[in-house]
């Protein structure tokens, strides 16, 4: 059955809009403190991944913050929804998901970029078999494309690619989208269970090394260096605890700069060391394919255009009304010590 992107986005938006006004009632804003006076920040981990805040804590970059891991997730939208409903204090997701949350009246705000595409690495590639007839956007029509989830990075980048190549919203409805775990995508592609797979950079690199697979395009080839996802806190928490936010963001931004300024080999070794010591029974396979932080701006400074492109996409597909949300309302760089170096486009 052909995917219906407009209905997917609209249904999700309506569910969010009905949930978050209630979820925002009576949520405490004061930071929880431990016996030493440190702010305890609850977060969800990602299996097989060292998050930047985890690296920051390991490097000793926090002065007033203590992280508390409450479990793991593989869904950015779920992670930031957990922030909005006070299940965790900080979460991270694709910026398009943050836009939809804010449009649904969730009181959250982004404070630092945590992933993207830089000069070295894309975040995701749209791969086909080497002998596939798919070479352009028009060739995607009538084909089956495997995504890790609907309505998030992989789908919205795909829709932006099709739009930029002259494919209309109506024509794009001829693309069939199926959901598939990233670990299964290469096998599904080789077994002709999908014509295209939207595959993370590590899995893409591994598949290309095995041969017979090529990328039609990547998010890097479409956007160039670009921030795609941010970490968010509740606005009430930010307003009530500026000292905590200042310490948290400076620590995470310094951890990013640490990774941005070191060799991939050194970063991989550090990640493996952290993962071995935390005993979460997780695979370390993805670490071997780390090439760079993927964050284009020094220290994860956020730029307005990194939200505006998804606002425009959601307006184009009918999910949002023109002017319903503004990019500048999505984020703040006020706690990032590298903002002054970022120059034009980096709002404080």
Secondary structure, DSSP 8 states (H G I E B T S, - for coil): ----HHHHHHHHHHHHHHHHHHHTTT---S--B-TTS-EEEEEEE-TT---HHHHHHHHT--SSEEEEEEEE-S-HHHHHHHHHTTS-S-EEEEHHHHHHHHHTT--EEEEEEEEEE-SS--SEEEEEETT-S--SGGGGTT-EEEESSTTSHHHHHHHHHHHHTT--HHHHTTSEEEE--HHHHHHHHHTTS-SEEEEEHHHHHHHHHHSSEEEEEEHHHHHSSEEEEEEEEEHHHHHH-HHHHHHHHHHHHHHHHHHHTS-HHHHHHHHHHHHHHHT-----GGGGG-------SGGG---THHHHHHHHHHHHTTSS-TTSS-GGGSB--TT-TTHHHH-TT---
